[in-house]
């Protein structure tokens, strides 16, 4: 039974529930003032990217307590930190939120031990810009003496010698060609509806990244220093986004400031602890491995198979749960097993043990 205050998997059409999210007063400390660029149109609910989001998210089966926590994060406009073992559906929940509320394609930021904050905010190809400046001088040897090309700069603050970022005087191509917003930066663009950002496996990050994210989460925005240095001469610069390098969204005074805080979903496999200051700013959700009833709902939703009506599929589910007691398994391994049976594979009577070992190999434990 849907609750009146739910937005995610609540009553009514997605447009109506999204309008309630936009109209609902945010906490005073989460009210942001970014102004959308009227010439920028973010990806909508159409095209290949949206199709991938919808297909992955539409089959997710959340429990009531999960919906409570997700809707809490939506109303408070706080990041959602999801913990749980691999394969329980942490990442898929982000796609489910986007597909349920028609929020457009999910922005994906995969985290590794080498990831730093700027990787998520924006990318700047300084080397490419220097190379282009050098080629420009080779093409027009007198450019430095005659003055800069259109859109370039002549010198640094001292008035001569070199342009910003190490470029030769008079040879600076427009910086917009070499800047592009990352997934977090794109999510923080001021828009009429929030985007969903999946920050995948935050627990694999360098120890400093969660702390570095705090200021961005609190401010709902960030500065691009490379544009800030040009703000007097070029106050507005159009750059690409994570969705489309040719999108050309206009950034004013080198700062990106959101209007609605994006729906940020951070996933963690529990490989490390996070600082209390980071946890305080997140709404936390722990996903346990699904039990028999939820597995039956997932199989019905994903594959259209009612396992209660088929003894063979019931036996596959029982085998999955028995093997899961000795080591972690992912839910999609069960889906793979049933899909193979639907296709008539591994149907010989003597294949059972090899079949289970092949499609339900443990992710953790002695036999992993």
MOMOJO-V300812 format. One record per backbone hydrogen bond with DSSP energy under -0.5 kcal/mol. CO is the residue of the C=O (numbers start at 1). NH is the residue of the N-H. If there is no record, write none. Layout:
BEGIN
co->(CO;CO)
nh->(NH;NH)
END
This chain:
BEGIN
co->(3;7;7;13;14;15;16;17;18;19;20;27;28;30;34;36;37;39;40;44;46;47;48;49;50;51;52;53;54;55;57;60;63;64;65;66;67;68;69;70;71;72;73;73;79;79;80;80;81;81;82;83;85;87;89;90;91;91;92;93;94;95;96;97;98;98;107;109;112;115;116;116;117;117;118;120;120;121;123;124;125;126;127;128;129;130;131;132;133;134;135;136;140;142;143;149;153;153;156;160;161;162;163;164;167;168;170;171;174;175;176;178;179;180;182;183;184;186;195;195;196;197;197;198;198;199;199;200;201;202;206;206;208;209;210;211;211;212;213;214;215;216;216;220;222;223;224;224;225;227;228;230;235;237;237;239;240;244;244;249;251;252;254;255;256;258;259;262;263;263;264;264;265;266;267;267;268;275;275;276;277;278;279;281;282;283;285;285;286;291;292;293;294;295;296;297;298;299;299;299;300;304;305;306;307;310;311;312;313;314;315;316;317;318;319;320;321;322;323;323;328;328;330;330;331;331;332;333;334;335;336;337;338;339;340;341;344;348;349;351;352;353;354;355;356;365)
nh->(6;9;10;17;18;19;20;21;22;23;24;30;31;32;36;38;40;41;42;46;50;51;52;53;54;55;56;57;58;59;60;62;67;68;69;70;71;72;73;74;75;76;77;78;81;283;82;266;83;285;268;287;88;331;93;94;94;95;96;97;98;99;100;101;102;103;198;200;115;206;119;120;120;121;122;184;185;182;180;126;129;130;131;132;133;134;135;136;137;138;139;140;143;146;147;152;170;172;159;162;169;156;166;167;163;171;149;173;177;178;179;125;240;123;186;187;188;189;197;263;107;199;265;109;200;202;267;111;204;205;209;210;212;213;214;214;215;216;217;218;219;220;221;258;256;225;227;228;229;230;231;234;253;239;251;249;181;241;247;239;237;255;224;252;222;34;32;264;197;265;80;266;199;82;202;203;84;278;279;280;281;281;282;79;284;81;83;287;288;295;296;297;298;299;300;301;302;303;304;305;304;306;307;309;310;314;315;316;317;318;319;320;321;322;323;324;325;325;326;327;363;364;333;334;334;335;336;337;338;339;340;341;342;343;345;344;347;351;352;355;356;357;358;359;360;368)
END
